Amino acid sequence: MLQRSTPCQNLDNELVGEYCNLNFTSGATFLVWFGPTVRLTVADPDLIREIFTYKSEFYEKNEANALIKQLEGDGLLSLKGEKWAHHRKIITPTFHMENLKLLIPMAARSVTEMLDKWLDMSKNSGEVEIEVSEWFRLLTEDIVARTAFGSSYEEGKAIFRLQAQQMSLASEAFHKVFIPGYRFLPTRRNIKSWKLEKEINNSLVKVIDQRTKNWGNEVVENGPKDLLGLMIQASLKREEFNLNSRITVNDIAEECKTFFFAGEQTTSNLLTWTTVLLAMHPEWQAQARDEVLKVCGSRDLPTKDDVVKLKTLGMILNESLRLYPPIVATIRRAKTDVELGGCKIPRGTELLIPILAVHHDQAIWGNDVNEFNPSRFSQGVARAAKHPVAYIPFGLGVRQCIGQNLALLQTKLTLSIMLQRFSFNLSPHYQHAPTVLMLLYPQYGAPIIFRPLSCTQD
């Protein structure tokens, strides 16, 4: 937990000494030490908007921890400047809502297959306890693989399974005391990680080469545009000889790794926390179910038009993201000396934006800030709080999360089908312990008791 510190305490460095001119009388902006690094924490929505929108050109994304960098790849999450802009332009059509809606029939089949297994598991006793976080991870992995790899889905899914193993190894490492240089030692975990990394890269290159060679034979259909296809298409443009804009096989491979890291974790976590919240609050679960049954019926799978009409479920997702945003904080670095809110910020200064703290600021959200109250979003996101920039679960500005439409669509679709088939509540074994390990997740899992609606209605 970050602690507030005195701005001028122990600042004997000339550069850092400029901070002494700042007036930190409010709790929204203050200095903290992160090891040897001093960081300016900014939780004022006006200043956050300035950093991400009005003066975004003066700030850049901070370098990720080496362990995280290995997982997220050298794609959109870490790229900067012209290369980032070029990749974002190429990839963006994958995440247009109209393109993602074409995935709904396929995604709905994956969801129903999962729920059919739950139904079979509940037949003997009329209910079943499910640890949903692992099930949702596998479901999301399947849908993300289709979004990323398209016609190369089977090969892509196998690669994502390898990345899931890599993430598991990284999680183990995060639980241990950090020792500088430890990741270079030939320990059993490191050797396994190196082998996985090599296998992932080789598999990605093989899939990319195979798809590229067969590119001329690809059948043009009205199906969704996949990330791999768009990247390959861009790499085949002969007129692009500029080294900064040329798309290489390595670029494509890194973007696929980035998409798995960001897409799979964000969506599965959102599904998990929202299910937990609906299990905790049966009145909102009932409201959401009534809406789904009214719009879709009791058994009909939601269509792309149905999903848009689920306003109550949309409010519930917004409140879930407010209480449990996937990323609890983000860091920016000043590229030059800059003024922020009338204060001088020296070049190289790290600015920490505590998203979780902003989402739980009582002065902005009201006295019920820690309560689950989706109705606060009844008039839309901009009017949910006293400041329109108080809600930033996917970031803000030009680097706003490109995959948010996919996360929201898949979560809405999954929950709507789940509400058609089951009622659910928390298991007695559930322990509420939100924990940060790259993302915000339930430390002891999320065991939920599901009852088929046919049983509850008899």
C-alpha positions in Angstrom: 0.0 0.0 0.0 1.4 3.4 -0.9 2.0 5.8 2.0 1.8 9.5 1.8 5.2 11.1 2.3 6.5 14.6 3.0 7.5 16.2 -0.3 10.7 17.8 0.8 12.0 15.1 3.1 15.4 13.7 2.2 15.5 15.4 -1.2 19.1 16.4 -1.6 19.2 15.9 -5.4 19.0 19.1 -7.4 16.6 17.7 -9.9 14.3 16.2 -7.3 14.7 19.4 -5.3 12.4 21.1 -7.7 9.5 19.2 -6.1 9.9 21.4 -3.1 8.1 24.1 -5.1 5.0 22.0 -5.2 2.1 22.5 -2.8 0.9 19.1 -1.6 -1.8 20.1 0.9 -4.5 17.8 -0.6 -4.4 14.1 -0.5 -4.9 13.7 -4.3 -1.3 14.6 -5.2 1.8 13.6 -3.3 5.3 12.1 -3.5 6.2 8.6 -2.6 9.5 6.6 -2.8 9.4 3.3 -4.7 12.8 1.9 -3.7 15.3 4.5 -4.9 12.8 6.0 -7.3 10.6 9.0 -6.4 7.2 9.1 -7.9 4.5 11.7 -8.1 1.1 10.2 -7.3 -1.7 11.9 -9.1 -5.3 11.1 -8.2 -6.9 14.4 -9.2 -9.2 13.7 -12.2 -8.5 17.1 -13.7 -4.8 16.4 -13.7 -5.3 12.8 -14.9 -7.2 14.2 -17.9 -4.4 16.6 -18.5 -1.8 13.8 -18.5 -3.7 11.5 -20.8 -5.4 13.9 -23.2 -4.5 17.6 -23.3 -0.8 17.1 -22.8 -0.3 13.4 -23.6 2.5 14.2 -26.0 4.7 15.2 -23.0 4.3 11.8 -21.3 5.2 8.3 -22.2 4.5 4.8 -20.9 6.9 3.6 -18.3 9.0 0.5 -19.0 7.5 -2.6 -17.6 9.1 -5.0 -15.1 11.4 -7.5 -17.0 9.2 -10.4 -15.9 6.0 -8.7 -17.1 7.7 -7.6 -20.3 8.4 -11.2 -21.1 4.7 -12.0 -20.8 3.2 -9.0 -22.5 5.5 -9.1 -25.5 6.9 -6.2 -27.4 3.5 -5.2 -28.8 1.0 -2.4 -28.3 1.3 -2.4 -24.5 5.0 -1.5 -24.7 5.6 0.1 -28.1 6.0 3.9 -28.3 6.0 6.6 -31.0 5.4 6.0 -34.7 5.7 2.2 -34.4 3.0 2.1 -31.8 0.7 4.4 -33.9 1.3 2.2 -37.0 0.5 -1.0 -35.2 -2.6 0.4 -33.5 -3.9 1.6 -36.9 -3.5 -1.9 -38.4 -5.0 -3.8 -35.4 -7.9 -1.4 -34.6 -10.4 -3.0 -37.2 -10.3 -6.3 -35.2 -11.8 -4.5 -32.2 -14.5 -2.5 -33.9 -17.8 -3.4 -32.3 -19.4 -4.4 -35.6 -16.5 -6.8 -36.3 -16.6 -8.3 -32.8 -20.4 -8.9 -33.1 -19.6 -11.4 -35.9 -18.0 -13.5 -33.2 -21.2 -13.8 -31.1 -22.6 -17.1 -32.6 -19.2 -18.8 -32.1 -18.7 -17.3 -28.7 -22.2 -18.3 -27.6 -21.5 -21.9 -28.6 -18.4 -21.9 -26.4 -20.4 -20.5 -23.5 -23.2 -23.1 -23.8 -20.7 -26.0 -24.0 -19.3 -24.8 -20.7 -22.7 -24.4 -19.1 -23.9 -27.8 -20.3 -21.0 -29.3 -18.4 -22.1 -27.4 -15.3 -25.6 -28.7 -15.8 -24.4 -32.3 -16.0 -22.4 -31.8 -12.8 -25.5 -30.6 -11.0 -27.8 -33.4 -11.9 -27.3 -35.6 -8.8 -27.8 -32.9 -6.1 -29.6 -30.2 -8.0 -26.7 -27.8 -7.5 -23.0 -27.7 -8.1 -20.1 -25.7 -6.7 -17.9 -24.2 -9.4 -14.6 -22.4 -8.9 -15.4 -20.0 -11.8 -12.1 -18.2 -12.3 -10.4 -21.2 -13.9 -13.5 -22.0 -16.1 -13.7 -18.4 -17.2 -10.0 -18.4 -18.0 -10.4 -21.4 -20.3 -13.5 -19.9 -21.9 -11.8 -16.6 -22.5 -8.7 -18.3 -23.9 -10.9 -20.0 -26.5 -12.6 -16.8 -27.6 -9.4 -14.7 -27.6 -7.7 -17.4 -29.7 -10.4 -17.1 -32.3 -10.2 -13.3 -32.3 -6.4 -13.4 -32.6 -5.8 -16.3 -35.1 -9.0 -16.7 -37.1 -8.6 -19.6 -39.4 -5.4 -20.6 -37.5 -7.5 -21.0 -34.3 -6.4 -24.5 -33.4 -2.7 -23.7 -33.7 -3.2 -20.4 -31.9 -5.0 -22.0 -29.0 -2.1 -24.4 -28.5 0.3 -21.5 -28.4 -1.9 -19.7 -25.8 -1.8 -22.8 -23.6 2.0 -22.5 -23.6 1.6 -18.8 -22.7 -0.7 -19.7 -19.8 2.0 -22.0 -18.5 4.5 -19.1 -18.8 2.1 -16.9 -16.8 1.8 -19.5 -14.1 5.6 -19.6 -13.8 5.7 -15.8 -13.6 3.1 -15.8 -10.9 5.3 -18.1 -8.8 8.3 -15.7 -9.3 6.2 -12.7 -8.2 5.4 -14.4 -4.9 9.1 -14.7 -4.1 11.5 -12.1 -2.7 13.1 -10.1 -5.6 16.8 -10.7 -6.0 18.5 -8.6 -8.8 19.7 -10.8 -11.6 17.9 -13.9 -10.3 16.0 -14.4 -13.6 19.3 -15.0 -15.4 20.3 -17.9 -13.1 19.8 -21.5 -14.5 17.2 -22.4 -11.8 14.6 -25.1 -12.6 11.9 -22.5 -13.0 14.1 -20.3 -15.2 15.1 -23.2 -17.4 11.5 -24.2 -17.9 10.6 -20.6 -18.6 13.3 -20.2 -21.3 12.2 -23.5 -23.0 8.6 -22.3 -23.0 9.6 -18.9 -24.5 11.6 -20.6 -27.3 8.7 -23.0 -28.0 6.2 -20.1 -28.1 8.3 -18.0 -30.4 9.0 -21.0 -32.8 5.3 -21.9 -32.8 4.2 -18.4 -33.6 6.7 -18.0 -36.4 5.6 -21.4 -37.9 1.9 -20.3 -37.8 2.7 -16.9 -39.3 4.8 -18.4 -42.1 2.2 -21.0 -42.9 -0.6 -18.5 -43.0 1.5 -16.1 -45.1 2.4 -18.7 -47.7 -1.3 -19.6 -48.1 -2.5 -16.0 -48.1 -3.3 -16.0 -51.7 -5.6 -19.0 -51.2 -7.6 -17.5 -48.3 -11.3 -17.4 -49.0 -12.7 -14.0 -48.5 -15.8 -14.3 -46.3 -18.0 -12.1 -44.3 -16.5 -13.4 -41.1 -14.7 -11.3 -38.5 -11.3 -9.8 -39.2 -8.7 -11.5 -37.0 -5.6 -9.9 -35.6 -3.1 -12.3 -37.3 -4.8 -11.8 -40.7 -4.7 -8.0 -40.5 -1.0 -8.0 -39.4 0.0 -10.4 -42.3 -2.0 -8.3 -44.7 0.0 -5.2 -43.6 3.3 -7.1 -43.8 2.7 -8.0 -47.5 2.3 -4.4 -48.6 5.3 -3.9 -50.9 5.2 -0.1 -50.8 6.1 0.0 -47.1 9.9 0.2 -47.1 10.2 2.6 -44.1 11.8 0.6 -41.3 9.6 2.2 -38.7 6.4 1.1 -40.6 7.4 -2.3 -42.0 5.7 -5.2 -40.3 8.0 -8.1 -39.6 7.3 -11.7 -38.6 8.7 -10.8 -35.1 6.3 -7.8 -34.9 3.3 -10.1 -35.6 4.5 -12.7 -33.1 4.9 -10.0 -30.4 1.4 -8.6 -31.0 -0.1 -12.1 -30.6 1.7 -12.5 -27.3 0.5 -9.1 -26.1 -3.1 -9.8 -27.1 -3.1 -13.0 -25.1 -1.6 -11.4 -22.0 -4.0 -8.4 -22.0 -7.1 -9.9 -23.5 -7.4 -13.2 -21.7 -6.6 -11.9 -18.2 -8.7 -8.7 -18.4 -11.8 -10.5 -19.7 -11.7 -13.6 -17.4 -11.1 -11.3 -14.3 -14.1 -9.1 -15.3 -16.2 -12.2 -15.6 -15.1 -13.6 -12.3 -15.6 -10.4 -10.3 -19.0 -9.7 -11.9 -20.2 -13.2 -11.1 -19.0 -12.8 -7.5 -20.9 -9.5 -7.1 -24.1 -10.9 -8.6 -23.8 -13.9 -6.2 -23.4 -11.4 -3.3 -26.4 -9.3 -4.5 -29.3 -11.5 -5.5 -31.6 -8.5 -6.0 -29.3 -7.2 -8.9 -29.0 -10.8 -10.2 -32.8 -11.0 -10.4 -33.0 -7.6 -12.2 -30.4 -8.7 -14.7 -32.1 -12.0 -15.3 -35.5 -10.3 -15.8 -33.9 -8.1 -18.4 -32.3 -11.0 -20.2 -35.5 -13.1 -20.2 -37.4 -10.1 -21.5 -35.0 -9.4 -24.3 -33.8 -12.9 -25.3 -36.3 -15.3 -23.9 -35.5 -18.3 -21.6 -33.5 -20.4 -24.0 -32.8 -18.4 -27.2 -29.1 -17.4 -27.5 -28.6 -13.6 -27.5 -28.0 -12.0 -30.9 -25.8 -9.1 -31.7 -28.9 -6.8 -31.5 -30.0 -8.4 -28.1 -26.6 -7.7 -26.4 -26.9 -3.9 -27.1 -30.3 -3.8 -25.4 -29.1 -5.3 -22.1 -28.8 -1.9 -20.3 -29.0 -3.3 -16.7 -26.3 -5.8 -17.4 -24.2 -2.9 -18.8 -24.6 -0.9 -15.6 -23.6 -4.0 -13.6 -20.4 -4.4 -15.6 -19.5 -0.7 -15.2 -19.9 -1.0 -11.4 -17.9 -4.2 -11.3 -15.1 -2.4 -13.2 -15.3 0.5 -10.9 -14.9 -1.6 -7.8 -12.4 -4.1 -9.2 -10.6 -2.6 -12.2 -8.2 -5.0 -13.9 -5.3 -2.6 -13.7 -5.1 -0.9 -10.3 -2.6 1.7 -11.3 -0.6 2.9 -14.3 2.6 4.9 -14.7 3.7 7.6 -17.1 7.1 9.3 -17.4 7.6 13.0 -18.3 9.5 13.2 -21.6 10.4 16.8 -21.0 10.1 19.5 -18.3 6.4 20.1 -18.2 3.8 22.0 -16.1 1.0 19.9 -14.5 -1.8 21.8 -12.8 0.4 24.9 -12.5 3.3 22.9 -11.1 6.8 22.2 -12.6 7.4 18.6 -13.3 11.1 17.8 -14.2 11.9 15.5 -17.2 12.2 11.9 -16.3 9.7 12.1 -13.4 7.5 9.1 -12.9 3.8 9.8 -12.4 1.7 7.1 -10.7 -2.1 7.2 -11.5 -3.8 5.1 -8.8 -6.9 4.0 -10.7 -8.3 1.9 -7.8 -8.0 4.9 -5.5 -9.8 7.2 -7.9 -12.6 4.7 -8.3 -13.0 4.6 -4.5 -12.8 8.3 -3.8 -15.7 9.2 -1.6 -15.5 12.9 -2.5 -16.1 12.0 -6.1 -18.5 9.0 -5.8 -20.4 9.7 -2.7 -20.9 8.1 0.7 -21.8 4.7 -0.9 -18.4 4.6 -2.7 -17.6 1.1 -1.3 -21.0 -0.4 -2.0 -22.1 -2.3 -5.1 -24.6 0.1 -6.7 -25.0 -0.2 -10.5 -27.8 2.3 -10.5 -25.1 5.1 -10.3 -24.5 4.3 -14.0 -28.2 4.7 -15.0 -27.5 8.0 -16.7 -24.3 6.8 -18.4 -20.7 6.7 -17.4 -20.1 10.5 -17.7 -22.8 11.3 -15.1 -22.0 8.4 -12.7 -19.7 10.5 -10.6 -19.0 14.2 -9.8 -16.2 14.2 -12.4 -16.4 12.5 -15.9 -12.8 11.3 -15.7 -13.3 9.5 -12.3 -14.0 6.2 -14.1 -11.0 4.9 -16.0 -10.9 1.1 -15.9 -9.4 0.8 -19.4 -7.3 3.9 -19.2 -7.9 7.2 -21.0 -6.8 9.0 -24.2 -5.1 7.6 -27.2 -3.6 4.6 -25.3 -6.9 3.5 -24.0 -7.2 -0.3 -24.0 -7.9 -1.4 -27.5 -9.6 -4.6 -26.4 -12.2 -3.1 -24.1 -15.0 -3.8 -26.6 -14.1 -7.5 -26.7 -13.9 -7.8 -22.9 -17.3 -6.1 -22.4 -19.0 -8.0 -25.3 -17.8 -11.4 -24.2 -18.7 -10.8 -20.5 -22.1 -9.5 -21.4 -22.8 -12.5 -23.6 -21.5 -15.1 -21.1 -23.5 -13.6 -18.2 -26.7 -13.3 -20.2 -26.6 -17.0 -21.2 -25.6 -18.0 -17.6 -28.5 -16.0 -16.2 -30.9 -17.8 -18.5 -29.9 -21.2 -17.2 -28.8 -20.8 -13.5 -29.3 -18.9 -10.3 -26.2 -18.7 -8.1 -24.9 -17.6 -4.8 -21.5 -17.5 -3.0 -20.2 -20.8 -1.6 -19.5 -21.0 2.1 -15.9 -21.6 1.1 -15.5 -18.3 -0.6 -13.0 -15.9 1.0 -13.1 -12.3 -0.1 -9.4 -11.3 -0.7 -8.8 -9.1 -3.7 -5.1 -9.3 -4.5 -2.8 -7.6 -7.0 -0.6 -10.0 -9.0 -0.1 -8.2 -12.3 -3.9 -7.7 -12.3 -6.5 -7.5 -9.5 -7.8 -11.1 -8.9 -9.4 -13.1 -6.0 -6.5 -14.6 -4.1 -8.4 -17.7 -2.9 -10.5 -18.2 -6.1 -14.2 -17.7 -6.6 -16.3 -20.8 -5.6 -19.9 -20.2 -6.5 -22.9 -22.5 -6.1 -25.1 -22.8 -9.2 -28.6 -24.2 -9.4 -30.3 -24.9 -12.7 -33.3 -22.6 -13.1 -35.6 -25.6 -13.9 -34.8 -26.8 -10.4 -35.5 -23.5 -8.7 -38.8 -23.1 -10.5 -40.2 -26.6 -9.6 
